[in-house]
Amino acid sequence: MKLSDYANKVLIVNVWATWCGPCQQEMPELVKMNNEYKSRGLVVLGLATTYNEHRGIDYVKDFIRSKGINYKIVWDDGTMAAPLVQLVQGQAVIPQSFVISRDGRIVKHFQGFNPYSTPQFMRMAVEEALNDKGKS
């Protein structure tokens, strides 16, 4: 899978881990945004990386099921997450989320999760990207 597979879609790409408390706090917000904006062209992708998930893919699948995650989770060997983080000169922290426009530009990058501000700012970035008709 490549991000280019989602050309003409707005993406939220979220790098997370099962053991990460802030990641777990963020997940219900990502589910809400997926439900709210899917019909307008938003795709939410969660990246579970081999670097962060030492218990393996079956553990991650069970975790996703138990949390009611309804967006796509990708098992990533680092070939997707690492270049994104490097592109924005991000730190090696999780969660990290990227709002990516229809034409592949990173509109907004989030490191960590603040329950009081991150959802609001992420929604603003998603709305901006969805309303940009430059490439629809």
Secondary structure, DSSP 8 states (H G I E B T S, - for coil): --GGGGTTSEEEEEEE-TT-HHHHHHHHHHHHHHHHHGGGTEEEEEEEETTT-TT-HHHHHHHHHHHT--SEEEEE-STTHHHHHHHTT--S-S-EEEEE-TTS-EEEEEES--TTTHHHHHHHHHHHHHH-GGG-
